[in-house]
Amino acid sequence: MIDVADLRRSYQAGGLDEKEMPEHPMDLFEKWLLQAIDSKLYDPNGVVVSTVDENNTPYSRMVLLKNYTKDELVFYTNLGSRKAQHLKNNPKICMLFPWYMLERQVMFIGEAQRQSTIEDLKYFHSRPRGSQIGAWASHQSHLISARGILESKFLEIKEKFKNGEIPLPSFWGGYKVKFTKVEFWQGRENRLHDRFIYEKEDGLWLPPKRLAP
């Protein structure tokens, strides 16, 4: 067994100051996202999505952020997937951007809702053709006996649509996450990290509050 108790490092990349916190959380999020992109991080738009099932058992997985506004985050998935079934029964969701190489994390808490078919269609046809075929080939989260089945299905779909546009699968689409809480975490020395939380009340963002690390 690997001893992980002593795996640690000192966080010294920077800090957060109350005077520098913007009124709207997305202003800081966008600044950090641009810095993550400029830093050449792998998948800077990768975000951990957490949902709960009917027994309140939590599940987490990584997806890619594909759009955002001042009020919502957007990601796409198979509508028969585990996460989609969870959200159908309980729309509450947590999304965490783990930018550890920059000693940062950003967490969003809110509720997810399905976006329109028109929005799904527009994004679906902007994807690489292989990704479009993959959406048809994989019944996400369902059991399969071998990888060969998945690869055979991919080739079958590729052949089927080889001469034309690939249609939008009825079982694939996007979610808009309307968030009401956003927490920023910046690593600091001696584990005295900076944490600030924004909360929305009556449609307005309250001034950010500092949290103990």
C-alpha positions as CSV (number, residue, x, y, z in Angstrom):
1,M,0.0,0.0,0.0
2,I,1.3,3.4,-1.0
3,D,1.8,5.8,1.9
4,V,0.0,9.0,0.9
5,A,-0.1,10.7,4.3
6,D,3.1,12.7,3.6
7,L,2.3,13.7,0.0
8,R,2.0,17.4,0.3
9,R,3.3,20.6,-1.1
10,S,3.3,24.3,-0.3
11,Y,0.9,26.5,-2.2
12,Q,2.6,29.7,-3.2
13,A,1.1,30.8,-6.6
14,G,-0.8,33.7,-5.3
15,G,-3.8,34.9,-3.2
16,L,-7.2,36.5,-3.3
17,D,-8.0,39.8,-1.7
18,E,-11.4,41.2,-0.8
19,K,-10.7,44.4,-2.6
20,E,-10.0,42.6,-5.8
21,M,-13.2,40.5,-5.9
22,P,-15.6,41.6,-8.7
23,E,-19.3,42.2,-8.1
24,H,-20.2,39.3,-10.4
25,P,-18.6,35.9,-9.9
26,M,-18.4,35.2,-13.7
27,D,-16.0,38.1,-14.1
28,L,-13.4,36.3,-12.0
29,F,-14.3,32.9,-13.4
30,E,-13.6,34.1,-16.9
31,K,-10.3,35.7,-15.9
32,W,-9.2,32.4,-14.3
33,L,-10.4,30.3,-17.2
34,L,-8.4,32.5,-19.6
35,Q,-5.4,32.0,-17.4
36,A,-5.9,28.2,-17.3
37,I,-6.0,28.2,-21.1
38,D,-2.9,30.4,-21.4
39,S,-1.1,28.1,-19.0
40,K,-1.6,25.2,-21.4
41,L,-3.5,23.1,-18.9
42,Y,-4.9,19.8,-20.2
43,D,-8.7,20.3,-20.7
44,P,-9.0,23.7,-19.0
45,N,-12.7,23.4,-19.6
46,G,-12.9,20.0,-17.9
47,V,-15.3,20.1,-14.9
48,V,-16.3,17.5,-12.3
49,V,-20.1,17.1,-12.3
50,S,-21.7,15.6,-9.2
51,T,-25.3,14.4,-9.0
52,V,-27.2,12.1,-6.7
53,D,-29.4,9.1,-7.4
54,E,-32.8,8.2,-6.0
55,N,-31.1,6.9,-2.8
56,N,-29.1,10.1,-2.4
57,T,-25.9,8.3,-3.3
58,P,-23.5,10.8,-4.9
59,Y,-21.7,10.2,-8.2
60,S,-19.0,12.4,-9.8
61,R,-17.5,12.4,-13.3
62,M,-15.6,14.7,-15.6
63,V,-17.3,16.4,-18.5
64,L,-16.4,19.4,-20.7
65,L,-17.9,22.8,-20.4
66,K,-19.1,23.8,-23.8
67,N,-20.7,27.2,-23.2
68,Y,-21.4,29.7,-20.4
69,T,-23.2,33.0,-19.8
70,K,-23.5,35.3,-16.8
71,D,-26.2,33.0,-15.4
72,E,-25.5,29.4,-16.6
73,L,-23.0,26.7,-17.6
74,V,-23.7,24.3,-20.5
75,F,-22.5,20.7,-21.0
76,Y,-23.7,17.8,-23.2
77,T,-24.4,14.1,-22.6
78,N,-26.3,11.0,-23.6
79,L,-29.8,11.5,-22.2
80,G,-29.9,7.8,-21.1
81,S,-26.7,8.2,-19.1
82,R,-26.5,7.8,-15.3
83,K,-26.1,11.6,-14.8
84,A,-29.1,12.4,-17.0
85,Q,-31.3,9.9,-15.1
86,H,-30.2,11.5,-11.8
87,L,-31.0,15.0,-13.1
88,K,-34.4,13.9,-14.3
89,N,-35.3,12.9,-10.7
90,N,-33.2,15.6,-8.9
91,P,-32.0,18.6,-10.9
92,K,-29.6,19.8,-8.1
93,I,-26.0,19.7,-9.3
94,C,-22.5,20.6,-8.3
95,M,-19.7,21.5,-10.8
96,L,-16.1,21.8,-9.8
97,F,-13.2,23.1,-12.0
98,P,-10.0,21.5,-10.6
99,W,-7.3,23.8,-11.8
100,Y,-4.8,22.3,-9.4
101,M,-1.7,23.2,-11.4
102,L,-2.7,26.9,-10.8
103,E,-3.5,26.0,-7.2
104,R,-7.1,27.0,-7.8
105,Q,-10.6,25.5,-7.7
106,V,-14.0,27.0,-8.7
107,M,-17.3,25.3,-7.5
108,F,-20.7,26.1,-8.9
109,I,-23.9,24.9,-7.2
110,G,-27.3,25.1,-8.8
111,E,-30.0,23.2,-10.8
112,A,-29.8,21.7,-14.3
113,Q,-32.4,21.9,-17.0
114,R,-32.6,20.6,-20.5
115,Q,-31.9,23.1,-23.2
116,S,-33.9,23.3,-26.5
117,T,-33.5,20.9,-29.4
118,I,-32.5,23.8,-31.6
119,E,-29.6,24.5,-29.3
120,D,-28.7,20.8,-29.2
121,L,-28.8,20.6,-33.0
122,K,-26.6,23.7,-33.5
123,Y,-23.9,22.3,-31.2
124,F,-24.1,18.7,-32.4
125,H,-23.4,19.7,-36.0
126,S,-20.4,21.8,-34.9
127,R,-18.7,18.7,-33.4
128,P,-16.1,16.6,-35.3
129,R,-17.8,13.9,-37.4
130,G,-16.2,11.1,-35.4
131,S,-17.7,12.6,-32.2
132,Q,-21.1,12.7,-33.9
133,I,-20.8,9.0,-34.8
134,G,-19.6,8.2,-31.3
135,A,-22.8,9.8,-29.8
136,W,-24.9,7.4,-31.9
137,A,-22.7,4.3,-31.1
138,S,-22.5,4.5,-27.3
139,H,-25.5,3.9,-25.0
140,Q,-23.6,5.7,-22.2
141,S,-23.6,4.0,-18.8
142,H,-25.1,0.7,-20.1
143,L,-23.2,-2.5,-19.6
144,I,-21.4,-4.0,-22.6
145,S,-19.6,-7.4,-22.7
146,A,-16.6,-6.2,-24.8
147,R,-15.0,-3.2,-26.4
148,G,-15.4,-4.8,-29.8
149,I,-19.1,-4.4,-29.6
150,L,-18.7,-0.6,-29.2
151,E,-16.2,-0.4,-32.1
152,S,-18.4,-2.5,-34.4
153,K,-21.3,-0.2,-33.6
154,F,-19.2,2.8,-34.5
155,L,-18.3,1.3,-37.9
156,E,-21.9,0.4,-38.5
157,I,-23.1,4.0,-37.8
158,K,-20.2,5.4,-39.9
159,E,-21.2,3.3,-42.9
160,K,-24.9,4.1,-42.4
161,F,-24.3,7.9,-42.6
162,K,-21.3,7.9,-44.9
163,N,-23.1,9.8,-47.7
164,G,-24.8,12.5,-45.8
165,E,-25.3,14.6,-42.7
166,I,-25.5,12.8,-39.4
167,P,-28.8,13.5,-37.7
168,L,-29.1,14.6,-34.1
169,P,-29.8,11.5,-31.9
170,S,-33.0,11.8,-29.9
171,F,-31.1,10.5,-26.9
172,W,-28.4,13.2,-26.8
173,G,-28.4,16.8,-25.7
174,G,-27.3,19.6,-23.5
175,Y,-28.0,20.8,-20.0
176,K,-28.0,24.4,-18.7
177,V,-26.9,24.7,-15.1
178,K,-28.4,27.8,-13.5
179,F,-26.2,28.4,-10.5
180,T,-26.9,30.3,-7.3
181,K,-23.6,29.7,-5.5
182,V,-20.1,30.1,-6.7
183,E,-17.0,29.4,-4.5
184,F,-13.4,30.4,-5.4
185,W,-10.5,28.6,-3.8
186,Q,-6.9,29.8,-4.1
187,G,-4.1,27.8,-2.4
188,R,-1.9,29.7,0.1
189,E,1.1,28.9,2.3
190,N,0.6,26.9,5.6
191,R,-2.8,25.7,4.4
192,L,-4.3,29.2,5.0
193,H,-6.0,29.1,1.7
194,D,-8.2,31.9,0.4
195,R,-11.9,31.0,-0.1
196,F,-14.7,33.3,-1.2
197,I,-18.3,32.4,-1.8
198,Y,-20.9,34.3,-3.9
199,E,-24.6,33.7,-3.3
200,K,-27.6,34.8,-5.3
201,E,-30.6,36.2,-3.5
202,D,-33.8,37.5,-5.2
203,G,-32.0,37.4,-8.5
204,L,-29.0,39.5,-7.3
205,W,-25.5,38.5,-6.4
206,L,-24.6,39.4,-2.8
207,P,-21.1,40.7,-2.1
208,P,-18.7,37.7,-1.8
209,K,-17.9,36.4,1.7
210,R,-14.6,35.0,2.9
211,L,-14.7,31.4,4.3
212,A,-12.1,29.8,6.6
213,P,-10.0,27.3,4.7
